[in-house]
């Protein structure tokens, strides 16, 4: 397929604005390099399409096989967001987004978010917000949440727990969050459980595979994942795993993801002038393994 034919196909499929089209064309013409110009626009458009596409959402609900090549060269958001929207309970009126993963224009109007009171907790203000839609924003530490016990029907914590207690200077200028407290994720999980209603649920995802401390986040292995579950003390656990391999993402299992290694773009020559490292041959953008858990609190 020629580059021009690919560009025309992408324009039709993703329905991009002219400005975003320019960015995406630069991304495609540049060889689809993760985190290059246009990468995030392309990924976000793919996510926006996937969360409304039954070919993706059906397998997410059933833990079936995703389309071949799904999410090629893209990071874990392409599986996390469809998983969240396929798992979110339609009757969960009070919803907490612990980590601000829903604070984006291509997500906020999803049908599953209608008729919900959405509260977003993050460390610092962001450039985009949707207070006119009734979204509430709080700037707080997940280890000390400013909510009463049993406030929320569901709590979302997507690719956030791995940053708790780590060096969060890329997210906030507050020096208090430049930490190295690897065990503090357990404190955060207990807080998330505290603010869940009896019978409520925590929807959680973390990078999974071989334990790795990247400084600004840590990749969880099986023992740390079990500590997450123990800290919440659920009455029911549902696990889903995703693995990036062979140029795309697929539903996997705990054992098959145990050897997954993360890719840190900040350690490459594209972001670090002192580095000579380039992309890996599989063009992984970030994590290669993701653990997604639904933890149900006792009634």
C-alpha positions as a printed Julia matrix, in Angstrom:
299×3 Matrix{Float64}:
   0.0     0.0    0.0
   1.43    3.42  -0.94
   1.86    6.12   1.69
  -0.74    8.33  -0.03
  -3.28    5.51  -0.07
  -2.62    4.87   3.63
  -3.11    8.56   4.42
  -6.44    8.67   2.59
  -7.59    5.55   4.42
  -6.58    6.97   7.81
  -8.38   10.28   7.13
 -11.62    8.47   6.32
 -11.4     6.03   9.2
 -10.37    8.4   11.98
 -12.28   11.56  10.94
  -9.52   13.94  11.95
  -9.6    17.73  11.99
  -7.31   19.45   9.41
  -4.71   20.28  12.08
  -4.71   16.73  13.4
  -4.53   15.41   9.85
  -1.28   17.32   9.36
   0.15   15.82  12.55
  -0.95   12.3   11.64
   0.45   12.64   8.14
   3.8    13.63   9.68
   3.62   10.58  11.97
   2.85    8.17   9.13
   5.37    9.72   6.74
   8.03    9.55   9.47
   7.74    5.79   9.82
   5.23    5.63  12.7
   7.82    6.18  15.4
   6.32    6.17  18.92
   6.13    9.6   20.56
   7.17   11.43  17.37
   5.09   14.3   15.98
   1.53   13.14  15.39
   1.84    9.97  17.47
  -0.57   11.03  20.21
  -3.11   12.43  17.74
  -3.07    9.14  15.83
  -3.27    7.03  19.0
  -6.11    9.11  20.46
  -8.07    8.85  17.23
  -7.55    5.09  17.23
  -8.78    4.91  20.83
 -11.82    7.08  20.06
 -12.77    4.71  17.26
 -12.01    1.52  19.24
 -14.23    2.39  22.22
 -17.2     2.53  19.84
 -16.22   -0.42  17.66
 -17.88   -3.74  18.45
 -14.99   -5.59  16.78
 -12.86   -4.36  19.71
 -15.41   -3.97  22.5
 -16.9    -7.45  21.99
 -13.59   -9.27  22.61
 -12.91   -6.94  25.53
 -16.12   -8.05  27.24
 -15.56  -11.73  26.52
 -11.75  -11.79  26.82
 -11.67  -13.01  23.24
  -9.18  -12.39  20.47
  -8.66   -8.82  19.32
  -8.4    -7.99  15.58
  -5.05   -8.96  14.06
  -2.48   -6.2   14.38
  -4.66   -4.2   16.77
  -2.74   -1.27  18.27
   0.39   -1.78  16.18
   3.27    0.42  17.45
   0.96    2.07  20.01
   1.12    2.15  23.78
  -1.16    0.44  26.28
  -3.89    3.1   26.17
  -5.29    1.3   23.1
  -6.23   -1.67  25.31
  -6.8     0.08  28.63
  -9.52    2.45  27.45
 -11.61   -0.18  25.64
 -11.23   -2.43  28.68
 -12.43    0.37  31.0
 -15.48    1.22  28.91
 -16.36   -2.44  28.43
 -16.09   -3.05  32.19
 -17.63    0.13  33.59
 -21.0    -0.58  35.19
 -23.87    1.37  33.62
 -25.54    1.68  37.04
 -22.47    3.17  38.75
 -23.76    6.71  39.36
 -20.83    7.97  41.46
 -17.53    7.52  39.61
 -14.01    8.4   40.75
 -11.22    8.75  38.21
  -8.11    8.42  40.36
  -5.39    9.64  38.04
  -7.29   11.72  35.45
  -7.35    9.15  32.67
 -10.77   10.25  31.39
  -9.93   13.95  31.13
  -9.77   14.07  27.32
 -12.1    15.27  24.57
 -12.06   11.92  22.73
 -13.3    10.13  25.87
 -15.5    12.42  27.92
 -18.59   12.1   25.71
 -18.66    8.3   25.71
 -22.17    6.9   26.36
 -20.96    4.99  29.43
 -20.16    8.31  31.14
 -23.63    9.72  30.67
 -25.79   10.04  33.8
 -22.75    9.68  36.05
 -21.28   12.12  38.52
 -17.6    12.06  37.59
 -14.93   13.18  40.06
 -11.34   13.43  38.84
  -8.41   13.42  41.29
  -4.95   14.31  40.04
  -1.79   15.95  41.42
  -1.98   19.28  39.58
  -4.23   21.3   37.23
  -4.26   20.29  33.57
  -4.68   22.41  30.43
  -7.94   20.7   29.48
 -10.97   20.44  31.75
 -14.7    19.82  31.42
 -16.24   21.53  34.43
 -19.0    22.89  32.18
 -20.11   19.27  31.76
 -20.38   18.88  35.51
 -17.04   17.13  36.04
 -15.55   17.79  39.48
 -11.77   18.2   39.87
  -9.7    17.76  43.01
  -5.93   18.02  43.33
  -4.82   15.52  45.92
  -2.57   12.6   46.77
  -4.12    9.14  46.22
  -2.64    8.13  49.57
  -4.82   10.75  51.32
  -8.12   11.11  49.46
 -10.45   13.93  50.56
 -13.62   11.81  50.45
 -15.78   10.11  53.07
 -15.84    6.34  53.39
 -18.01    4.56  50.83
 -18.56    7.51  48.48
 -18.19    5.88  45.05
 -19.89    3.05  43.17
 -16.79    2.52  41.03
 -13.23    3.8   41.2
 -10.92    3.85  38.17
  -7.15    3.84  38.6
  -5.64    3.24  35.16
  -1.85    3.24  34.71
  -1.52    5.46  37.77
  -0.73    3.22  40.73
   2.78    2.53  39.41
   3.61    6.25  39.88
   2.53    6.46  43.53
   5.53    7.17  45.75
   7.84    7.63  42.75
   9.5    10.69  41.17
   6.49   12.59  39.82
   8.38   15.73  38.82
   7.17   15.33  35.21
   3.59   15.8   36.46
   3.99   18.49  39.13
   6.53   21.07  40.28
   5.82   20.21  43.91
   9.1    18.81  45.21
   7.27   16.75  47.8
   6.37   14.28  45.06
   9.99   13.5   44.1
  10.04   10.3   46.08
  11.29    6.74  46.04
   8.75    4.9   48.19
   8.03    1.74  46.23
   5.64    0.23  48.77
   3.3     3.23  48.93
   1.08    1.77  46.23
  -0.43   -0.35  49.01
  -1.39    2.79  50.94
  -3.11    4.15  47.83
  -4.99    0.89  47.19
  -6.32    0.87  50.74
  -7.52    4.47  50.26
  -9.21    3.59  46.99
 -10.92    0.73  48.78
 -11.98    2.98  51.64
 -13.85    5.4   49.34
 -15.58    2.53  47.47
 -19.12    1.76  48.56
 -19.8    -1.73  49.93
 -20.34   -3.86  46.83
 -18.49   -1.25  44.76
 -15.55   -1.94  42.47
 -12.02   -0.77  41.77
 -11.02   -0.96  38.08
  -7.24   -0.95  38.07
  -4.47   -1.39  35.51
  -0.68   -1.42  35.88
   2.28   -2.25  33.66
   3.06   -5.92  34.26
   5.95   -8.3   33.65
   9.48   -8.36  35.06
   9.83   -5.97  37.97
  11.6    -2.82  36.84
  12.11    0.45  38.68
  12.23    3.23  36.09
  12.48    5.96  38.72
   9.3     7.76  37.72
   7.28    4.53  37.81
   7.69    0.85  38.57
   6.59   -2.14  36.53
   4.72   -4.68  38.66
   5.53   -8.37  38.73
   3.27  -11.15  40.0
   4.28  -10.71  43.64
   3.52   -6.97  43.6
   0.23   -7.59  41.84
  -0.74  -10.03  44.59
   0.11   -7.32  47.14
  -2.28   -4.96  45.33
  -5.07   -7.51  45.63
  -4.28   -8.2   49.29
  -4.29   -4.47  50.13
  -7.82   -4.1   48.72
  -9.0    -7.4   50.26
 -11.77   -7.94  47.69
 -14.53  -10.5   47.85
 -14.13  -11.07  44.11
 -11.22  -10.65  41.7
 -11.41  -10.62  37.91
  -8.07  -10.46  36.06
  -7.41   -9.62  32.4
  -3.95   -9.43  30.86
  -2.8    -7.85  27.62
   0.49   -8.43  25.83
   2.19   -6.46  23.06
   3.88   -8.87  20.64
   4.2    -9.5   16.92
   3.22   -5.94  16.07
   0.03   -5.61  18.09
  -1.89   -6.16  21.32
  -3.78   -9.29  22.32
  -5.59  -10.6   25.37
  -3.14  -12.81  27.26
  -2.69  -14.34  30.7
  -0.59  -13.83  33.81
   2.03  -16.48  33.0
   2.49  -15.37  29.39
   3.1   -11.77  30.48
   5.51  -12.63  33.3
   8.61  -11.95  31.15
   7.39   -8.7   29.57
   9.84   -5.8   29.62
   8.85   -2.16  29.41
  10.29    0.29  26.91
  11.22    3.73  28.27
  11.36    6.34  25.52
  13.08    8.74  27.95
  16.15    6.48  27.9
  16.6     6.74  24.12
  18.55    9.2   22.0
  15.26   10.75  20.92
  14.75   12.22  24.41
  18.14   11.88  26.09
  21.12   13.45  24.25
  23.53   11.32  26.31
  21.94    8.08  25.12
  22.71    6.09  21.97
  19.72    3.76  22.36
  17.12    3.68  19.59
  13.68    2.06  19.36
  13.49   -1.66  19.9
  12.8    -3.74  16.75
   9.15   -4.25  17.7
   8.58   -0.47  17.99
   7.01   -0.9   21.42
   5.93    2.49  22.72
   5.9     1.78  26.47
   4.67   -1.33  28.32
   4.54   -4.77  26.7
   2.37   -6.3   29.41
  -0.67   -4.9   31.21
  -2.6    -6.31  34.15
  -6.22   -5.11  34.4
  -8.13   -5.99  37.56
 -11.72   -5.62  38.71
 -11.72   -5.8   42.52
 -15.12   -5.99  44.23
 -15.53   -4.72  47.79
 -17.49   -6.75  50.28
 -21.06   -5.69  50.97
